[in-house]
Amino acid sequence: MPDADQWQRTLAQALPDATLHRWPCSGVAIDYAIVWKPPRELLGDLSRARAVFNLGAGVDATLASTGASWPGGVPLIRIEDAGMGEQMIEYVVYAVLRWFREFAQYEQSQRNACWSPRGRLEKREFGVGILGMGVLGSSVADAVAKLGFPVAGLSRRSKQLQGMRSFAIDELAAFLASSRVLVCMLPLTPATRGLLDRKAFAMMPRGAYLINVARGPIVVEHDLIDAIDEGSIAGAMLDVFEHEPLAADHAFWHHPRITVTPHIAAVTLLGASVGQIADKIRRIEAGFPVSGAIDPLHAY
């Protein structure tokens, strides 16, 4: 994440007529705020703001730090894509192809100096489930489908998805059963915290894989380790964790079937994010609607 000085310089260039302040700014009427994990004390200064922009796609950290009493009538707007979609596609496609083409097994064969060609797996039997079909999830689903994999998407309500199966949240069991690779792209909410637990892993095909690029607390970490050690889950690629940075003694670091990355699946790109925020402020000033507003009650 860029630092405050970088954000302020880039915002000043994108909005040359705006007056920029850093909080705390006593006595200043705030029209727009741009925040990341803001202190609870900021809420009182936002009661008359026209919009608050969250520096990221997920707003759980902002809502957690400000408490449950988000000021009524003040839109909370998240970053939509701004270069994150392409990064997510790269990350997920890499993991799916690594497992489908069995590159880990070939790497082991190389270490053993063993020339051992493997039979090709069938794509039609390698279904990919995208858990969370928002802006980023939809982009990932489309990219994976274009590679020829069967793709299913799960969202709060069933959607019309061209060339893909769509499931609603009350169809979770059927969705998981169809997912040889499960890609978690859900927001963190009270309903999704701990959603992927021992029971959920047991619903997936034996030998399935997990990719988590959403939020760590959605996965029950000890249940995932147990499921992998028991063989019901074949492996996982994890970018997010219950506690970050991941502790040096955490079992994930050295587990042979878990790949760990340090929350880099989709980093916030300064120029693209500022450009999006500036465009939305200009639209609001002109009286036009903007996309990306979230419902603080549901956190998405």
C-alpha positions in Angstrom: 0.0 0.0 0.0 1.5 3.4 -0.9 2.1 5.8 2.0 0.1 8.9 2.9 2.6 11.3 1.2 2.2 9.4 -2.1 -1.5 9.4 -1.9 -1.6 13.1 -1.2 0.7 14.0 -4.0 -1.1 11.9 -6.5 -4.5 13.1 -5.4 -3.3 16.7 -5.7 -2.4 16.1 -9.3 -5.7 14.4 -10.1 -7.8 17.0 -8.3 -5.9 20.3 -8.6 -8.9 22.4 -7.4 -9.4 20.4 -4.2 -8.1 21.4 -0.8 -6.5 18.4 0.8 -6.2 17.9 4.5 -4.8 15.1 6.7 -6.9 14.0 9.6 -7.1 15.3 12.4 -8.1 18.6 10.9 -10.0 20.5 13.5 -12.7 22.8 12.3 -12.6 21.6 8.7 -15.8 20.5 7.0 -15.0 17.2 5.2 -16.8 16.8 1.9 -14.9 13.6 0.9 -12.7 11.3 2.9 -10.2 8.7 1.6 -9.5 6.1 4.3 -7.8 2.8 5.2 -8.4 1.4 8.7 -9.5 4.8 10.0 -9.7 5.5 13.8 -13.1 5.4 15.4 -12.8 9.1 16.3 -13.0 10.0 12.7 -16.6 9.1 12.5 -17.9 12.3 14.1 -16.1 14.3 11.4 -17.7 12.3 8.6 -21.3 12.8 9.5 -21.8 15.4 6.7 -19.4 13.9 4.2 -20.8 13.4 0.7 -18.8 10.1 0.3 -16.0 8.1 2.0 -13.6 6.1 -0.2 -12.0 3.0 1.1 -8.5 2.3 -0.2 -9.1 -1.3 -1.2 -11.8 -3.7 -2.5 -12.6 -5.1 0.9 -14.2 -2.8 3.5 -14.1 -5.1 6.5 -11.0 -3.5 8.1 -12.6 0.0 7.8 -15.9 -1.1 9.3 -14.1 -3.0 12.1 -11.9 0.0 13.0 -14.8 2.5 13.1 -17.3 0.2 14.9 -20.8 -0.7 14.1 -22.2 2.8 13.9 -21.3 3.9 10.4 -22.8 7.4 9.9 -26.2 7.0 8.2 -26.6 8.5 4.8 -22.8 8.7 4.1 -21.9 6.4 1.2 -18.9 4.1 1.7 -17.3 3.4 -1.7 -14.8 0.8 -2.4 -12.1 0.6 -5.0 -13.4 -1.4 -8.0 -10.7 -3.3 -9.9 -8.3 -0.4 -10.6 -5.7 -3.0 -11.8 -6.6 -5.6 -9.2 -8.6 -7.7 -11.5 -5.7 -8.5 -13.8 -3.5 -9.3 -10.8 -6.1 -11.7 -9.4 -6.5 -13.4 -12.8 -2.7 -14.0 -13.0 -2.6 -15.4 -9.5 -5.6 -17.7 -9.8 -4.8 -18.9 -13.4 -1.3 -19.8 -12.3 -2.5 -21.9 -9.4 -5.2 -23.7 -11.4 -2.8 -24.5 -14.2 -0.1 -25.6 -11.8 -2.4 -28.2 -10.3 -4.1 -29.2 -13.5 -0.8 -29.8 -15.3 0.7 -31.4 -12.2 3.8 -29.3 -12.2 4.4 -29.9 -8.5 4.7 -33.7 -9.3 7.1 -33.0 -12.1 9.2 -30.8 -9.9 9.4 -33.7 -7.4 10.4 -36.1 -10.3 13.2 -33.7 -11.3 14.5 -33.7 -7.7 14.5 -37.5 -7.9 16.1 -37.5 -11.3 13.1 -39.5 -12.5 11.8 -39.3 -16.1 8.1 -40.0 -15.5 5.5 -38.6 -17.9 2.0 -38.5 -16.4 -1.3 -39.0 -18.2 -3.2 -35.8 -19.0 -6.1 -34.9 -16.8 -9.5 -34.1 -18.3 -10.5 -30.4 -18.1 -14.2 -31.4 -18.0 -13.5 -33.1 -14.7 -11.5 -30.2 -13.3 -14.3 -27.8 -12.3 -13.3 -24.4 -10.8 -15.7 -22.8 -8.3 -15.5 -19.1 -7.7 -16.8 -18.3 -4.3 -17.9 -14.7 -4.5 -19.0 -13.2 -7.9 -18.4 -9.5 -7.4 -16.3 -7.4 -9.8 -13.1 -9.3 -9.2 -14.6 -12.7 -8.9 -16.5 -12.3 -12.2 -13.2 -11.2 -13.9 -11.4 -14.3 -12.6 -14.3 -16.6 -13.6 -14.4 -15.3 -17.1 -10.6 -15.8 -17.5 -10.6 -19.3 -16.2 -13.6 -20.2 -18.4 -11.8 -19.0 -21.5 -9.1 -21.6 -20.7 -11.7 -24.3 -21.2 -12.4 -25.2 -17.5 -15.9 -25.8 -16.3 -16.6 -22.8 -14.1 -19.3 -22.3 -11.4 -19.9 -19.1 -9.4 -21.6 -18.7 -6.1 -23.1 -15.4 -4.9 -25.8 -14.3 -2.4 -28.4 -14.7 -5.1 -28.1 -16.8 -8.3 -27.1 -14.9 -11.4 -27.3 -15.3 -15.1 -23.8 -16.3 -16.1 -23.0 -17.0 -19.8 -21.3 -20.3 -20.1 -21.1 -20.9 -16.4 -23.2 -22.5 -13.7 -24.6 -20.1 -11.0 -25.4 -21.0 -7.4 -27.0 -19.0 -4.7 -25.6 -19.1 -1.1 -28.3 -21.6 0.0 -26.9 -24.0 -2.7 -23.4 -24.0 -1.1 -23.2 -27.8 -0.7 -23.9 -28.5 -4.4 -21.5 -25.7 -5.4 -18.7 -27.1 -3.3 -19.3 -30.6 -4.7 -18.7 -29.3 -8.2 -15.4 -27.5 -7.3 -12.2 -29.5 -7.9 -10.6 -26.1 -7.4 -12.3 -23.7 -5.0 -11.3 -20.0 -5.3 -12.4 -17.9 -2.3 -13.1 -14.3 -3.3 -15.8 -13.5 -0.7 -15.8 -10.4 1.5 -15.3 -10.9 5.2 -18.6 -10.6 7.1 -20.1 -12.2 10.1 -21.8 -14.7 7.8 -18.6 -15.7 5.9 -16.2 -15.8 8.9 -15.2 -19.5 9.4 -17.4 -20.5 6.4 -14.7 -22.8 5.0 -14.3 -25.3 7.8 -14.1 -29.1 8.2 -17.7 -29.5 7.2 -17.2 -27.4 4.0 -14.0 -29.3 3.0 -15.9 -32.6 3.4 -18.4 -31.4 0.8 -15.7 -30.9 -1.8 -14.5 -33.7 -4.2 -11.7 -35.8 -2.6 -8.4 -34.4 -3.9 -9.7 -30.9 -4.4 -7.7 -27.7 -4.0 -8.2 -24.4 -2.3 -7.1 -20.9 -3.4 -7.8 -18.1 -0.9 -7.2 -14.5 -2.1 -10.0 -13.0 -0.1 -9.7 -12.7 3.7 -7.9 -15.2 6.0 -10.6 -15.6 8.7 -13.0 -17.1 6.1 -10.9 -20.3 6.3 -10.6 -22.2 9.6 -6.9 -22.8 9.4 -6.5 -25.9 11.6 -9.4 -27.6 9.8 -7.7 -26.9 6.5 -4.4 -28.5 7.7 -6.4 -31.5 9.0 -8.2 -31.9 5.7 -4.9 -31.8 3.7 -3.2 -34.2 6.1 -6.1 -36.6 5.9 -6.1 -36.4 2.1 -9.5 -35.0 1.5 -8.0 -31.7 0.3 -4.9 -32.2 -2.0 -3.4 -28.7 -1.4 -3.9 -25.0 -1.0 -2.4 -21.7 -2.3 -3.0 -19.0 0.4 -2.5 -15.3 0.1 -4.4 -14.2 3.2 -4.4 -15.4 6.8 -6.2 -15.1 10.2 -3.3 -13.1 11.5 -0.9 -11.1 9.2 2.0 -11.2 8.9 1.9 -15.0 9.3 3.8 -16.0 12.4 7.2 -17.5 11.8 6.2 -20.7 13.6 2.9 -21.2 11.7 2.4 -24.7 10.3 1.6 -23.3 6.9 5.2 -22.1 6.2 6.6 -25.6 5.9 3.7 -27.7 4.9 4.6 -29.5 1.7 1.2 -29.1 0.1 0.5 -25.5 1.0 1.9 -22.5 -0.9 2.1 -19.2 1.1 2.3 -15.7 -0.5 2.3 -12.5 1.6 -1.0 -10.9 0.7 0.2 -9.8 -2.8 -2.4 -11.5 -5.0 -3.7 -8.0 -6.0 -2.0 -4.9 -4.6 -3.5 -1.5 -4.6 -2.1 0.5 -7.6 -1.8 4.1 -6.8 -2.4 5.8 -10.1 -5.3 3.6 -11.1 -7.0 4.0 -7.7 -6.6 7.7 -7.5 -7.9 8.1 -11.1 -11.0 6.1 -10.1 -11.6 8.1 -6.9 -11.1 11.4 -8.8 -13.6 10.4 -11.5 -16.2 9.4 -8.9 -15.8 12.7 -7.0 -16.3 14.6 -10.2 -19.5 12.5 -11.0 -20.9 13.1 -7.5 -20.2 16.8 -7.8 -22.0 16.8 -11.2 -25.0 15.0 -9.6 -24.4 11.7 -11.3 -24.6 8.3 -9.5 -21.4 6.2 -8.9 -20.8 2.5 -8.6 -18.9 0.8 -5.8 -21.0 1.9 -2.8 -21.4 -0.9 -0.2 -24.0 -1.7 2.3 -22.3 -1.3 5.7 -24.7 -3.8 7.2 -23.5 -6.6 4.9 -19.9 -5.2 4.4 -20.2 -5.5 0.6 
